[in-house]
Amino acid sequence: MKYLILIYNNPSSREVWNRLSADERASGLAAYAALNEELERSGELIVTEASRTRR
């Protein structure tokens, strides 16, 4: 069985992110990186891709 994880941001979530301290942002990014590493080590991660849309 395969699953797809999509992470979206929107103006509201971007406002929350912008209010976080540098330490809080670093902690959030570290948790995201740890998830990717865990999925890769287990063989569950098939592909990861980032798409940036500029407005």
C-alpha distance matrix in Angstrom:
0.0 3.8 6.8 10.4 13.4 16.6 19.9 22.9 26.5 29.4 33.1 33.0 30.4 32.3 35.5 34.0 32.8 36.3 38.0 36.2 38.2 37.5 36.4 33.9 32.4 32.2 30.5 27.9 27.2 27.1 24.4 22.3 23.1 22.2 18.7 18.2 19.8 17.7 14.4 16.1 17.6 14.5 13.0 10.2 12.3 12.2 15.0 17.3 20.1 22.9 24.8 28.2 30.1 33.8 35.9
3.8 0.0 3.8 6.9 10.0 13.2 16.6 19.6 23.2 26.1 29.9 30.0 27.4 29.1 32.4 31.1 29.7 33.1 35.0 33.3 35.3 34.5 33.6 31.3 29.5 29.3 27.9 25.1 24.3 24.4 21.9 19.5 20.2 19.8 16.3 15.4 17.5 15.9 12.3 14.0 16.2 13.6 11.8 8.5 9.6 9.3 11.7 13.7 16.3 19.1 21.0 24.4 26.4 30.1 32.2
6.8 3.8 0.0 3.8 6.6 9.8 13.1 16.1 19.7 22.6 26.3 26.3 23.7 25.6 28.8 27.4 26.3 29.7 31.5 29.9 32.1 31.5 30.8 28.2 26.4 26.6 25.1 22.1 21.6 22.1 19.4 16.9 18.2 18.1 14.3 13.9 16.5 15.1 11.8 14.0 16.5 14.3 13.1 9.4 9.7 10.0 11.4 12.5 14.8 17.0 18.8 21.9 23.8 27.4 29.4
10.4 6.9 3.8 0.0 3.8 6.4 9.9 12.7 16.4 19.3 23.0 23.3 20.8 22.4 25.8 24.8 23.5 26.8 28.8 27.5 29.8 29.2 28.9 26.3 24.2 24.6 23.5 20.3 19.5 20.6 18.2 15.2 16.8 17.4 13.8 13.0 16.2 15.6 12.3 14.2 17.3 15.9 14.5 10.9 9.9 9.9 10.0 10.2 11.8 13.7 15.2 18.3 20.0 23.6 25.6
13.4 10.0 6.6 3.8 0.0 3.8 6.6 9.9 13.3 16.5 20.1 20.2 17.4 19.1 22.3 21.2 19.8 23.2 25.1 23.7 26.1 25.6 25.2 22.5 20.5 21.1 20.0 16.7 16.1 17.4 15.0 12.0 14.0 14.9 11.4 11.0 14.6 14.3 11.6 13.9 17.0 16.0 15.4 11.9 10.4 11.3 10.7 9.6 10.9 12.0 13.7 16.4 18.3 21.7 23.6
16.6 13.2 9.8 6.4 3.8 0.0 3.8 6.4 10.0 13.0 16.7 17.2 14.7 16.1 19.5 18.9 17.6 20.8 23.0 22.0 24.7 24.3 24.5 21.7 19.4 20.5 19.9 16.3 15.7 17.7 15.8 12.5 14.8 16.4 13.4 12.9 16.7 16.9 14.6 16.5 19.8 19.3 18.5 15.3 13.2 13.7 12.1 10.1 10.1 10.1 11.0 13.4 14.9 18.2 19.9
19.9 16.6 13.1 9.9 6.6 3.8 0.0 3.8 6.8 10.2 13.7 14.1 11.3 12.5 16.0 15.2 13.9 17.0 19.2 18.3 21.0 20.8 21.2 18.3 15.9 17.4 17.0 13.3 12.9 15.5 13.7 10.6 13.4 15.4 12.9 12.8 16.6 17.2 15.6 17.5 20.7 20.7 20.4 17.4 15.1 16.0 14.0 11.2 10.8 9.6 10.4 11.8 13.4 16.3 17.9
22.9 19.6 16.1 12.7 9.9 6.4 3.8 0.0 3.7 6.7 10.4 11.2 9.0 10.2 13.6 13.6 12.7 15.5 17.9 17.7 20.7 20.8 21.8 18.9 16.4 18.5 18.5 14.8 14.6 17.7 16.3 13.4 16.2 18.5 16.4 16.2 20.0 20.9 19.3 21.1 24.3 24.4 24.0 21.0 18.6 19.2 16.9 13.9 12.6 10.5 10.1 10.5 11.1 13.7 14.8
26.5 23.2 19.7 16.4 13.3 10.0 6.8 3.7 0.0 3.7 7.0 8.0 5.8 6.5 10.0 10.4 9.7 12.1 14.6 15.0 18.1 18.5 19.9 17.1 14.6 17.2 17.6 14.0 14.2 17.6 16.7 14.3 17.2 19.7 18.1 18.2 21.7 22.9 21.8 23.5 26.6 27.0 26.9 24.1 21.5 22.3 19.8 16.6 14.9 12.1 11.3 10.5 10.6 12.3 12.9
29.4 26.1 22.6 19.3 16.5 13.0 10.2 6.7 3.7 0.0 3.8 5.5 5.4 6.0 8.6 10.1 10.5 12.1 14.4 15.7 19.1 20.0 21.7 18.8 16.6 19.7 20.2 16.8 17.2 20.8 20.0 17.8 20.7 23.2 21.7 21.9 25.4 26.5 25.5 27.2 30.3 30.7 30.5 27.6 25.1 25.8 23.2 20.1 18.1 15.2 13.7 12.2 11.2 12.1 11.6
33.1 29.9 26.3 23.0 20.1 16.7 13.7 10.4 7.0 3.8 0.0 3.8 5.6 5.0 6.2 8.8 9.8 10.4 12.5 14.6 18.0 19.3 21.4 18.7 16.7 20.1 21.0 17.9 18.6 22.3 21.8 20.0 22.9 25.5 24.4 24.7 28.1 29.3 28.6 30.2 33.3 33.8 33.8 31.0 28.5 29.2 26.5 23.2 21.1 17.9 16.3 14.0 12.6 12.4 11.0
33.0 30.0 26.3 23.3 20.2 17.2 14.1 11.2 8.0 5.5 3.8 0.0 3.8 5.4 5.2 6.5 8.8 10.0 11.0 13.1 16.7 18.6 20.3 17.2 15.9 19.5 19.8 16.8 18.3 21.7 20.9 19.6 22.8 24.9 23.8 24.7 28.0 28.9 28.4 30.4 33.2 33.6 33.9 31.0 28.8 30.0 27.7 24.4 22.8 19.8 18.7 16.9 16.0 16.0 14.9
30.4 27.4 23.7 20.8 17.4 14.7 11.3 9.0 5.8 5.4 5.6 3.8 0.0 3.8 5.4 5.1 6.2 8.6 10.0 11.0 14.6 16.1 17.4 14.3 12.7 16.2 16.3 13.2 14.6 18.0 17.1 15.8 19.1 21.1 20.1 21.1 24.3 25.2 24.9 26.9 29.6 30.0 30.5 27.7 25.6 27.0 24.7 21.4 20.1 17.2 16.8 15.3 15.2 15.7 15.5
32.3 29.1 25.6 22.4 19.1 16.1 12.5 10.2 6.5 6.0 5.0 5.4 3.8 0.0 3.8 5.4 5.0 6.1 8.7 10.1 13.3 14.4 16.5 13.9 11.8 15.2 16.2 13.4 14.1 17.8 17.7 16.3 19.0 21.6 21.0 21.5 24.6 26.0 25.8 27.3 30.1 31.0 31.3 28.9 26.3 27.5 24.9 21.3 19.6 16.3 15.6 13.4 13.3 13.1 13.0
35.5 32.4 28.8 25.8 22.3 19.5 16.0 13.6 10.0 8.6 6.2 5.2 5.4 3.8 0.0 3.8 5.4 5.1 6.4 9.0 12.3 14.2 16.5 14.0 12.6 16.3 17.3 15.0 16.3 19.8 19.7 18.9 21.7 24.0 23.7 24.6 27.5 28.8 28.8 30.5 33.1 34.0 34.6 32.1 29.7 31.1 28.6 25.0 23.3 20.1 19.4 17.0 16.6 15.9 15.1
34.0 31.1 27.4 24.8 21.2 18.9 15.2 13.6 10.4 10.1 8.8 6.5 5.1 5.4 3.8 0.0 3.8 5.4 5.2 6.7 10.4 12.7 14.1 11.1 10.5 14.3 14.5 12.3 14.4 17.5 17.1 16.8 19.8 21.7 21.4 22.8 25.5 26.5 26.9 28.9 31.1 31.9 32.8 30.4 28.3 30.1 27.9 24.4 23.3 20.4 20.3 18.5 18.7 18.5 18.2
32.8 29.7 26.3 23.5 19.8 17.6 13.9 12.7 9.7 10.5 9.8 8.8 6.2 5.0 5.4 3.8 0.0 3.8 5.4 5.4 8.6 9.9 11.7 9.0 7.3 11.0 11.9 9.7 11.1 14.4 14.6 14.1 16.7 19.0 19.0 20.1 22.7 24.1 24.5 26.2 28.5 29.6 30.4 28.3 25.9 27.7 25.4 21.8 20.7 17.7 18.0 16.1 16.9 16.9 17.3
36.3 33.1 29.7 26.8 23.2 20.8 17.0 15.5 12.1 12.1 10.4 10.0 8.6 6.1 5.1 5.4 3.8 0.0 3.8 5.5 8.1 9.4 12.2 10.4 8.8 12.4 14.0 12.5 13.5 16.8 17.6 17.2 19.4 21.8 22.3 23.1 25.5 27.2 27.8 29.1 31.4 32.8 33.6 31.6 29.0 30.7 28.0 24.3 22.8 19.5 19.5 17.0 17.5 16.6 16.7
38.0 35.0 31.5 28.8 25.1 23.0 19.2 17.9 14.6 14.4 12.5 11.0 10.0 8.7 6.4 5.2 5.4 3.8 0.0 3.8 6.5 9.3 11.5 9.6 9.4 13.0 14.0 13.1 14.9 17.7 18.3 18.6 21.0 22.9 23.5 24.8 27.0 28.4 29.3 30.9 32.9 34.2 35.3 33.3 31.1 33.0 30.7 27.0 25.9 22.8 22.9 20.7 21.1 20.3 20.1
36.2 33.3 29.9 27.5 23.7 22.0 18.3 17.7 15.0 15.7 14.6 13.1 11.0 10.1 9.0 6.7 5.4 5.5 3.8 0.0 3.8 6.5 7.9 5.7 6.1 9.6 10.4 9.9 12.0 14.4 15.0 15.8 18.0 19.7 20.6 22.2 24.0 25.3 26.6 28.2 29.9 31.3 32.7 30.9 28.8 31.0 28.9 25.3 24.6 21.8 22.6 20.8 21.8 21.5 22.0
38.2 35.3 32.1 29.8 26.1 24.7 21.0 20.7 18.1 19.1 18.0 16.7 14.6 13.3 12.3 10.4 8.6 8.1 6.5 3.8 0.0 3.8 5.3 5.1 6.2 8.6 9.9 10.7 12.4 14.1 15.5 16.8 18.4 19.9 21.5 23.0 24.3 25.9 27.5 28.8 30.3 32.0 33.5 32.1 30.0 32.4 30.3 26.7 26.1 23.5 24.5 22.7 24.1 23.5 24.3
37.5 34.5 31.5 29.2 25.6 24.3 20.8 20.8 18.5 20.0 19.3 18.6 16.1 14.4 14.2 12.7 9.9 9.4 9.3 6.5 3.8 0.0 3.8 5.5 5.1 6.1 8.6 9.9 10.6 12.1 14.3 15.4 16.3 18.1 20.1 21.2 22.2 24.2 25.9 26.8 28.2 30.3 31.7 30.6 28.3 30.6 28.4 24.9 24.4 21.8 23.1 21.4 23.3 22.8 24.1
36.4 33.6 30.8 28.9 25.2 24.5 21.2 21.8 19.9 21.7 21.4 20.3 17.4 16.5 16.5 14.1 11.7 12.2 11.5 7.9 5.3 3.8 0.0 3.8 5.4 5.1 6.1 8.7 9.9 10.4 12.4 14.3 15.2 16.2 18.5 20.1 20.7 22.3 24.4 25.5 26.5 28.5 30.3 29.3 27.4 30.1 28.3 25.0 25.0 22.9 24.7 23.5 25.6 25.5 27.0
33.9 31.3 28.2 26.3 22.5 21.7 18.3 18.9 17.1 18.8 18.7 17.2 14.3 13.9 14.0 11.1 9.0 10.4 9.6 5.7 5.1 5.5 3.8 0.0 3.8 5.4 5.1 6.2 8.7 9.8 10.7 12.6 14.3 15.3 16.9 18.8 20.0 21.1 23.0 24.5 25.7 27.3 29.1 27.7 25.9 28.5 26.9 23.6 23.6 21.5 23.1 22.1 24.0 24.2 25.4
32.4 29.5 26.4 24.2 20.5 19.4 15.9 16.4 14.6 16.6 16.7 15.9 12.7 11.8 12.6 10.5 7.3 8.8 9.4 6.1 6.2 5.1 5.4 3.8 0.0 3.8 5.4 5.1 6.2 8.5 9.9 10.7 12.3 14.2 15.6 16.8 18.3 20.0 21.5 22.7 24.3 26.1 27.4 26.0 23.8 26.1 24.1 20.6 20.3 18.0 19.6 18.5 20.5 20.8 22.3
32.2 29.3 26.6 24.6 21.1 20.5 17.4 18.5 17.2 19.7 20.1 19.5 16.2 15.2 16.3 14.3 11.0 12.4 13.0 9.6 8.6 6.1 5.1 5.4 3.8 0.0 3.8 5.5 5.2 6.0 8.6 9.9 10.4 12.0 14.3 15.4 16.2 18.1 20.0 20.8 22.1 24.2 25.7 24.8 22.7 25.2 23.3 20.1 20.2 18.3 20.5 19.7 22.2 22.7 24.7
30.5 27.9 25.1 23.5 20.0 19.9 17.0 18.5 17.6 20.2 21.0 19.8 16.3 16.2 17.3 14.5 11.9 14.0 14.0 10.4 9.9 8.6 6.1 5.1 5.4 3.8 0.0 3.8 5.5 5.1 6.3 8.7 9.9 10.4 12.5 14.4 15.2 16.4 18.5 19.9 20.9 22.6 24.5 23.4 21.7 24.6 23.3 20.3 21.0 19.5 21.9 21.6 24.1 24.9 26.8
27.9 25.1 22.1 20.3 16.7 16.3 13.3 14.8 14.0 16.8 17.9 16.8 13.2 13.4 15.0 12.3 9.7 12.5 13.1 9.9 10.7 9.9 8.7 6.2 5.1 5.5 3.8 0.0 3.8 5.4 5.2 6.4 8.7 9.9 10.9 12.7 14.4 15.5 16.9 18.6 20.2 21.5 23.1 21.5 19.7 22.4 20.9 17.7 18.2 16.6 18.8 18.6 21.0 22.2 24.0
27.2 24.3 21.6 19.5 16.1 15.7 12.9 14.6 14.2 17.2 18.6 18.3 14.6 14.1 16.3 14.4 11.1 13.5 14.9 12.0 12.4 10.6 9.9 8.7 6.2 5.2 5.5 3.8 0.0 3.8 5.4 5.1 6.1 8.5 9.9 10.7 12.3 14.2 15.5 16.5 18.3 20.1 21.3 20.1 17.8 20.2 18.4 15.2 15.5 14.0 16.5 16.5 19.3 20.6 22.9
27.1 24.4 22.1 20.6 17.4 17.7 15.5 17.7 17.6 20.8 22.3 21.7 18.0 17.8 19.8 17.5 14.4 16.8 17.7 14.4 14.1 12.1 10.4 9.8 8.5 6.0 5.1 5.4 3.8 0.0 3.8 5.4 5.0 6.0 8.6 9.9 10.4 12.1 14.2 15.2 16.2 18.2 19.9 19.2 17.3 20.2 18.9 16.2 17.3 16.4 19.4 19.8 22.8 24.2 26.6
24.4 21.9 19.4 18.2 15.0 15.8 13.7 16.3 16.7 20.0 21.8 20.9 17.1 17.7 19.7 17.1 14.6 17.6 18.3 15.0 15.5 14.3 12.4 10.7 9.9 8.6 6.3 5.2 5.4 3.8 0.0 3.8 5.5 5.0 6.3 8.8 9.8 10.5 12.4 14.2 15.3 16.6 18.5 17.2 15.8 19.0 18.2 15.6 17.2 16.7 19.6 20.4 23.2 25.0 27.2
22.3 19.5 16.9 15.2 12.0 12.5 10.6 13.4 14.3 17.8 20.0 19.6 15.8 16.3 18.9 16.8 14.1 17.2 18.6 15.8 16.8 15.4 14.3 12.6 10.7 9.9 8.7 6.4 5.1 5.4 3.8 0.0 3.8 5.4 5.2 6.4 8.8 10.0 10.8 12.5 14.4 15.7 16.9 15.3 13.3 16.1 14.8 12.1 13.4 13.0 15.9 17.0 20.0 22.0 24.4
23.1 20.2 18.2 16.8 14.0 14.8 13.4 16.2 17.2 20.7 22.9 22.8 19.1 19.0 21.7 19.8 16.7 19.4 21.0 18.0 18.4 16.3 15.2 14.3 12.3 10.4 9.9 8.7 6.1 5.0 5.5 3.8 0.0 3.8 5.4 5.1 6.2 8.6 10.0 10.5 12.2 14.3 15.4 14.7 12.5 15.2 14.0 11.5 13.2 13.2 16.6 17.8 21.2 23.2 26.0
22.2 19.8 18.1 17.4 14.9 16.4 15.4 18.5 19.7 23.2 25.5 24.9 21.1 21.6 24.0 21.7 19.0 21.8 22.9 19.7 19.9 18.1 16.2 15.3 14.2 12.0 10.4 9.9 8.5 6.0 5.0 5.4 3.8 0.0 3.8 5.4 5.0 6.1 8.6 9.8 10.4 12.2 14.2 13.7 12.4 15.7 15.4 13.6 15.9 16.4 19.9 21.4 24.6 26.7 29.4
18.7 16.3 14.3 13.8 11.4 13.4 12.9 16.4 18.1 21.7 24.4 23.8 20.1 21.0 23.7 21.4 19.0 22.3 23.5 20.6 21.5 20.1 18.5 16.9 15.6 14.3 12.5 10.9 9.9 8.6 6.3 5.2 5.4 3.8 0.0 3.8 5.4 5.1 6.2 8.5 10.0 10.7 12.4 11.0 9.9 13.3 13.3 11.7 14.3 15.2 18.5 20.4 23.5 26.0 28.5
18.2 15.4 13.9 13.0 11.0 12.9 12.8 16.2 18.2 21.9 24.7 24.7 21.1 21.5 24.6 22.8 20.1 23.1 24.8 22.2 23.0 21.2 20.1 18.8 16.8 15.4 14.4 12.7 10.7 9.9 8.8 6.4 5.1 5.4 3.8 0.0 3.8 5.5 5.2 6.1 8.6 10.0 10.7 9.6 7.4 10.5 10.0 8.5 11.3 12.7 16.3 18.5 21.8 24.5 27.4
19.8 17.5 16.5 16.2 14.6 16.7 16.6 20.0 21.7 25.4 28.1 28.0 24.3 24.6 27.5 25.5 22.7 25.5 27.0 24.0 24.3 22.2 20.7 20.0 18.3 16.2 15.2 14.4 12.3 10.4 9.8 8.8 6.2 5.0 5.4 3.8 0.0 3.8 5.5 5.1 6.1 8.6 9.9 10.2 8.7 11.9 12.0 11.2 14.2 15.8 19.5 21.6 25.1 27.6 30.6
17.7 15.9 15.1 15.6 14.3 16.9 17.2 20.9 22.9 26.5 29.3 28.9 25.2 26.0 28.8 26.5 24.1 27.2 28.4 25.3 25.9 24.2 22.3 21.1 20.0 18.1 16.4 15.5 14.2 12.1 10.5 10.0 8.6 6.1 5.1 5.5 3.8 0.0 3.8 5.4 5.2 6.2 8.7 8.6 8.6 12.3 13.3 13.1 16.4 18.2 21.7 24.0 27.3 30.0 32.8
14.4 12.3 11.8 12.3 11.6 14.6 15.6 19.3 21.8 25.5 28.6 28.4 24.9 25.8 28.8 26.9 24.5 27.8 29.3 26.6 27.5 25.9 24.4 23.0 21.5 20.0 18.5 16.9 15.5 14.2 12.4 10.8 10.0 8.6 6.2 5.2 5.5 3.8 0.0 3.8 5.6 5.2 6.3 5.1 5.0 8.8 10.2 10.6 14.2 16.4 19.9 22.6 25.7 28.7 31.5
16.1 14.0 14.0 14.2 13.9 16.5 17.5 21.1 23.5 27.2 30.2 30.4 26.9 27.3 30.5 28.9 26.2 29.1 30.9 28.2 28.8 26.8 25.5 24.5 22.7 20.8 19.9 18.6 16.5 15.2 14.2 12.5 10.5 9.8 8.5 6.1 5.1 5.4 3.8 0.0 3.8 5.5 5.2 6.1 4.8 7.8 9.1 9.9 13.5 16.2 19.7 22.6 25.9 28.8 31.9
17.6 16.2 16.5 17.3 17.0 19.8 20.7 24.3 26.6 30.3 33.3 33.2 29.6 30.1 33.1 31.1 28.5 31.4 32.9 29.9 30.3 28.2 26.5 25.7 24.3 22.1 20.9 20.2 18.3 16.2 15.3 14.4 12.2 10.4 10.0 8.6 6.1 5.2 5.6 3.8 0.0 3.8 5.5 7.7 8.1 11.0 12.8 13.8 17.3 19.8 23.5 26.1 29.5 32.4 35.4
14.5 13.6 14.3 15.9 16.0 19.3 20.7 24.4 27.0 30.7 33.8 33.6 30.0 31.0 34.0 31.9 29.6 32.8 34.2 31.3 32.0 30.3 28.5 27.3 26.1 24.2 22.6 21.5 20.1 18.2 16.6 15.7 14.3 12.2 10.7 10.0 8.6 6.2 5.2 5.5 3.8 0.0 3.8 5.4 7.6 10.5 13.2 14.6 18.3 21.0 24.5 27.4 30.6 33.6 36.5
13.0 11.8 13.1 14.5 15.4 18.5 20.4 24.0 26.9 30.5 33.8 33.9 30.5 31.3 34.6 32.8 30.4 33.6 35.3 32.7 33.5 31.7 30.3 29.1 27.4 25.7 24.5 23.1 21.3 19.9 18.5 16.9 15.4 14.2 12.4 10.7 9.9 8.7 6.3 5.2 5.5 3.8 0.0 3.8 5.6 7.5 10.6 12.8 16.5 19.7 22.9 26.1 29.3 32.5 35.5
10.2 8.5 9.4 10.9 11.9 15.3 17.4 21.0 24.1 27.6 31.0 31.0 27.7 28.9 32.1 30.4 28.3 31.6 33.3 30.9 32.1 30.6 29.3 27.7 26.0 24.8 23.4 21.5 20.1 19.2 17.2 15.3 14.7 13.7 11.0 9.6 10.2 8.6 5.1 6.1 7.7 5.4 3.8 0.0 3.8 6.2 9.3 11.3 15.0 17.9 21.0 24.2 27.1 30.5 33.2
12.3 9.6 9.7 9.9 10.4 13.2 15.1 18.6 21.5 25.1 28.5 28.8 25.6 26.3 29.7 28.3 25.9 29.0 31.1 28.8 30.0 28.3 27.4 25.9 23.8 22.7 21.7 19.7 17.8 17.3 15.8 13.3 12.5 12.4 9.9 7.4 8.7 8.6 5.0 4.8 8.1 7.6 5.6 3.8 0.0 3.8 5.9 7.6 11.3 14.3 17.5 20.7 23.8 27.1 30.0
12.2 9.3 10.0 9.9 11.3 13.7 16.0 19.2 22.3 25.8 29.2 30.0 27.0 27.5 31.1 30.1 27.7 30.7 33.0 31.0 32.4 30.6 30.1 28.5 26.1 25.2 24.6 22.4 20.2 20.2 19.0 16.1 15.2 15.7 13.3 10.5 11.9 12.3 8.8 7.8 11.0 10.5 7.5 6.2 3.8 0.0 3.8 7.1 10.4 13.9 16.7 20.3 23.1 26.5 29.5
15.0 11.7 11.4 10.0 10.7 12.1 14.0 16.9 19.8 23.2 26.5 27.7 24.7 24.9 28.6 27.9 25.4 28.0 30.7 28.9 30.3 28.4 28.3 26.9 24.1 23.3 23.3 20.9 18.4 18.9 18.2 14.8 14.0 15.4 13.3 10.0 12.0 13.3 10.2 9.1 12.8 13.2 10.6 9.3 5.9 3.8 0.0 3.8 6.7 10.4 13.1 16.7 19.6 23.0 26.1
17.3 13.7 12.5 10.2 9.6 10.1 11.2 13.9 16.6 20.1 23.2 24.4 21.4 21.3 25.0 24.4 21.8 24.3 27.0 25.3 26.7 24.9 25.0 23.6 20.6 20.1 20.3 17.7 15.2 16.2 15.6 12.1 11.5 13.6 11.7 8.5 11.2 13.1 10.6 9.9 13.8 14.6 12.8 11.3 7.6 7.1 3.8 0.0 3.8 7.0 10.2 13.5 16.6 19.8 22.9
20.1 16.3 14.8 11.8 10.9 10.1 10.8 12.6 14.9 18.1 21.1 22.8 20.1 19.6 23.3 23.3 20.7 22.8 25.9 24.6 26.1 24.4 25.0 23.6 20.3 20.2 21.0 18.2 15.5 17.3 17.2 13.4 13.2 15.9 14.3 11.3 14.2 16.4 14.2 13.5 17.3 18.3 16.5 15.0 11.3 10.4 6.7 3.8 0.0 3.8 6.6 10.0 13.1 16.4 19.6
22.9 19.1 17.0 13.7 12.0 10.1 9.6 10.5 12.1 15.2 17.9 19.8 17.2 16.3 20.1 20.4 17.7 19.5 22.8 21.8 23.5 21.8 22.9 21.5 18.0 18.3 19.5 16.6 14.0 16.4 16.7 13.0 13.2 16.4 15.2 12.7 15.8 18.2 16.4 16.2 19.8 21.0 19.7 17.9 14.3 13.9 10.4 7.0 3.8 0.0 3.7 6.5 9.9 12.9 16.2
24.8 21.0 18.8 15.2 13.7 11.0 10.4 10.1 11.3 13.7 16.3 18.7 16.8 15.6 19.4 20.3 18.0 19.5 22.9 22.6 24.5 23.1 24.7 23.1 19.6 20.5 21.9 18.8 16.5 19.4 19.6 15.9 16.6 19.9 18.5 16.3 19.5 21.7 19.9 19.7 23.5 24.5 22.9 21.0 17.5 16.7 13.1 10.2 6.6 3.7 0.0 3.8 6.5 9.9 13.0
28.2 24.4 21.9 18.3 16.4 13.4 11.8 10.5 10.5 12.2 14.0 16.9 15.3 13.4 17.0 18.5 16.1 17.0 20.7 20.8 22.7 21.4 23.5 22.1 18.5 19.7 21.6 18.6 16.5 19.8 20.4 17.0 17.8 21.4 20.4 18.5 21.6 24.0 22.6 22.6 26.1 27.4 26.1 24.2 20.7 20.3 16.7 13.5 10.0 6.5 3.8 0.0 3.7 6.4 9.8
30.1 26.4 23.8 20.0 18.3 14.9 13.4 11.1 10.6 11.2 12.6 16.0 15.2 13.3 16.6 18.7 16.9 17.5 21.1 21.8 24.1 23.3 25.6 24.0 20.5 22.2 24.1 21.0 19.3 22.8 23.2 20.0 21.2 24.6 23.5 21.8 25.1 27.3 25.7 25.9 29.5 30.6 29.3 27.1 23.8 23.1 19.6 16.6 13.1 9.9 6.5 3.7 0.0 3.8 6.5
33.8 30.1 27.4 23.6 21.7 18.2 16.3 13.7 12.3 12.1 12.4 16.0 15.7 13.1 15.9 18.5 16.9 16.6 20.3 21.5 23.5 22.8 25.5 24.2 20.8 22.7 24.9 22.2 20.6 24.2 25.0 22.0 23.2 26.7 26.0 24.5 27.6 30.0 28.7 28.8 32.4 33.6 32.5 30.5 27.1 26.5 23.0 19.8 16.4 12.9 9.9 6.4 3.8 0.0 3.8
35.9 32.2 29.4 25.6 23.6 19.9 17.9 14.8 12.9 11.6 11.0 14.9 15.5 13.0 15.1 18.2 17.3 16.7 20.1 22.0 24.3 24.1 27.0 25.4 22.3 24.7 26.8 24.0 22.9 26.6 27.2 24.4 26.0 29.4 28.5 27.4 30.6 32.8 31.5 31.9 35.4 36.5 35.5 33.2 30.0 29.5 26.1 22.9 19.6 16.2 13.0 9.8 6.5 3.8 0.0
